[in-house]
Amino acid sequence: MSTADESIKQAVKSGAIVVGLGRAAGPAADALREALGAHARECADDDWEASRVNHLCLVVECGPTGACCEAAEKFMREVRRSDGYSVYSEIIRRRVAVLALGRPGAVAGAGKAARLEGVEEALLKRGGCTRLLPPPSIGTVESASGVAALPWTRKAVEALAALAPQPHEPEPVE
């Protein structure tokens, strides 16, 4: 690993940035930030990449039929086009988790689930990321009020806690 790569890794902050994709995803993203507690890091929605936080939780708005919103489609296109995103993600060992905002039956529909999985796959295959949660890694919630009680949220908190740097105990003085 180069010196530049090492300096990037040292500048990385632990925790997760929560990004809402789609207008309706904003309140659910806020609820997820609150549920993640100390693991959530603040950043402007339009400047999350510059935040230097190593993990990413996406809240993706899904329509009544379960299709991903246009913001999610645009996000996937940008990740696929970017040459630097995957390199940066690999250096900082970025992990990602996706939460779908929509009716569970609609989101899980055959073609719609595949499209939602496409958001995660774009980050895994082209974005240089790994999963924060083991498969099935995509959660589904109908509204922001259900985020805190969701088993997916509990698993995300546990995964982030396991990845957080542990404080070092001072060496005993002899």
C-alpha positions as CSV (number, residue, x, y, z in Angstrom):
1,M,0.0,0.0,0.0
2,S,1.4,3.4,-0.9
3,T,2.0,6.3,1.5
4,A,-0.9,8.2,0.0
5,D,-3.2,5.2,0.6
6,E,-2.0,5.0,4.2
7,S,-2.7,8.7,4.8
8,I,-6.2,8.3,3.4
9,K,-6.8,5.4,5.8
10,Q,-5.6,7.4,8.7
11,A,-7.9,10.3,7.9
12,V,-11.0,8.0,7.8
13,K,-13.6,8.4,10.6
14,S,-15.4,5.4,12.0
15,G,-19.1,5.1,11.8
16,A,-21.6,5.4,9.1
17,I,-23.1,8.1,6.9
18,V,-26.8,7.7,6.3
19,V,-28.0,9.0,2.9
20,G,-31.6,9.1,1.8
21,L,-32.2,8.6,-1.9
22,G,-35.6,10.2,-2.9
23,R,-37.7,12.9,-1.2
24,A,-39.7,10.5,1.0
25,A,-36.5,8.9,2.2
26,G,-35.4,11.9,4.2
27,P,-37.5,11.3,7.4
28,A,-36.6,7.5,7.3
29,A,-32.9,8.5,7.0
30,D,-33.2,10.8,10.0
31,A,-34.9,8.0,12.0
32,L,-32.0,5.7,11.0
33,R,-29.4,8.2,12.1
34,E,-31.1,8.5,15.4
35,A,-31.3,4.7,15.8
36,L,-27.6,4.3,15.0
37,G,-26.8,6.7,17.7
38,A,-23.1,7.3,18.2
39,H,-22.3,5.2,15.1
40,A,-24.0,7.8,12.8
41,R,-21.9,10.7,11.5
42,E,-23.1,14.1,10.4
43,C,-22.6,15.4,6.9
44,A,-24.4,17.4,4.3
45,D,-26.5,15.2,2.1
46,D,-24.7,16.5,-1.0
47,D,-21.2,16.1,0.5
48,W,-21.2,12.7,2.1
49,E,-18.2,11.4,0.0
50,A,-16.0,14.2,1.3
51,S,-16.9,13.3,4.9
52,R,-14.2,10.6,5.1
53,V,-16.5,8.3,7.0
54,N,-15.9,4.7,6.0
55,H,-19.4,3.1,6.1
56,L,-22.5,4.0,4.2
57,C,-26.2,3.3,4.9
58,L,-28.6,4.1,2.0
59,V,-32.3,4.6,2.5
60,V,-33.9,4.1,-0.9
61,E,-37.4,5.4,-1.7
62,C,-39.4,2.8,-3.6
63,G,-42.6,3.7,-5.4
64,P,-46.1,2.1,-4.9
65,T,-45.1,-0.6,-7.4
66,G,-41.8,-1.2,-5.6
67,A,-39.6,0.4,-8.2
68,C,-36.5,2.4,-7.0
69,C,-36.8,6.2,-7.2
70,E,-35.0,8.2,-9.8
71,A,-32.5,9.4,-7.2
72,A,-31.4,5.8,-6.7
73,E,-31.1,5.2,-10.4
74,K,-29.0,8.3,-10.8
75,F,-26.8,7.2,-7.8
76,M,-26.2,3.8,-9.5
77,R,-25.2,5.5,-12.8
78,E,-22.8,7.8,-11.0
79,V,-21.1,4.9,-9.1
80,R,-20.8,2.9,-12.3
81,R,-19.2,5.8,-14.2
82,S,-16.8,6.8,-11.4
83,D,-13.2,5.5,-11.7
84,G,-12.1,6.9,-8.3
85,Y,-15.0,5.7,-6.1
86,S,-14.1,2.1,-6.1
87,V,-10.4,2.8,-5.4
88,Y,-11.3,5.0,-2.5
89,S,-13.8,2.6,-1.1
90,E,-11.3,-0.3,-1.3
91,I,-8.6,1.8,0.5
92,I,-10.9,2.7,3.4
93,R,-12.7,-0.7,3.4
94,R,-16.1,0.8,3.0
95,R,-19.1,-1.4,3.9
96,V,-22.6,-0.6,2.8
97,A,-26.2,-1.4,3.9
98,V,-29.4,-0.7,2.0
99,L,-32.8,0.0,3.5
100,A,-35.8,0.1,1.2
101,L,-38.6,2.6,2.1
102,G,-41.9,1.2,0.7
103,R,-44.5,-1.4,1.1
104,P,-42.8,-4.8,1.9
105,G,-45.0,-6.7,-0.6
106,A,-44.3,-4.2,-3.4
107,V,-40.6,-3.9,-2.7
108,A,-40.2,-7.7,-2.7
109,G,-42.0,-8.2,-6.0
110,A,-39.9,-10.2,-8.6
111,G,-38.4,-7.5,-10.8
112,K,-38.5,-4.7,-8.1
113,A,-36.4,-6.7,-5.6
114,A,-33.9,-7.3,-8.4
115,R,-33.7,-3.5,-9.1
116,L,-33.3,-2.7,-5.4
117,E,-30.6,-5.3,-5.2
118,G,-29.0,-3.4,-8.1
119,V,-28.3,-0.5,-5.8
120,E,-26.4,-2.7,-3.5
121,E,-24.7,-4.6,-6.4
122,A,-23.5,-1.3,-8.0
123,L,-21.7,-0.5,-4.7
124,L,-20.3,-4.1,-4.3
125,K,-19.2,-4.8,-7.8
126,R,-18.4,-1.4,-9.3
127,G,-18.1,0.7,-6.1
128,G,-15.4,-1.3,-4.3
129,C,-17.5,-1.8,-1.2
130,T,-18.4,-4.9,0.9
131,R,-21.6,-5.7,2.7
132,L,-22.2,-4.3,6.2
133,L,-24.8,-7.1,6.8
134,P,-24.8,-10.7,5.6
135,P,-27.4,-11.7,3.0
136,P,-30.3,-11.1,3.0
137,S,-28.8,-7.7,3.6
138,I,-31.5,-5.4,2.3
139,G,-34.1,-4.3,4.8
140,T,-37.6,-3.0,4.1
141,V,-39.7,-0.5,6.1
142,E,-43.0,1.2,5.3
143,S,-42.4,4.5,7.2
144,A,-39.9,6.4,9.2
145,S,-41.8,5.4,12.4
146,G,-40.8,1.8,11.9
147,V,-37.1,2.2,11.5
148,A,-36.0,2.0,15.1
149,A,-37.9,-1.3,15.8
150,L,-36.7,-3.0,12.6
151,P,-34.5,-6.1,13.1
152,W,-32.4,-4.8,10.2
153,T,-31.6,-1.6,12.2
154,R,-30.5,-3.7,15.2
155,K,-28.2,-5.8,13.0
156,A,-26.7,-2.6,11.5
157,V,-26.0,-1.2,14.9
158,E,-24.4,-4.4,16.0
159,A,-22.3,-4.6,12.8
160,L,-21.1,-1.0,13.2
161,A,-20.3,-1.6,16.9
162,A,-18.2,-4.6,16.0
163,L,-16.3,-2.6,13.4
164,A,-15.7,0.4,15.6
165,P,-12.2,0.9,16.9
166,Q,-11.8,-0.3,20.4
167,P,-10.1,2.0,22.9
168,H,-6.7,0.8,23.9
169,E,-6.1,0.0,27.5
170,P,-3.0,1.8,28.9
171,E,0.0,-0.4,29.5
172,P,0.6,-1.0,33.2
173,V,3.5,1.1,34.6
174,E,6.1,-0.9,36.4
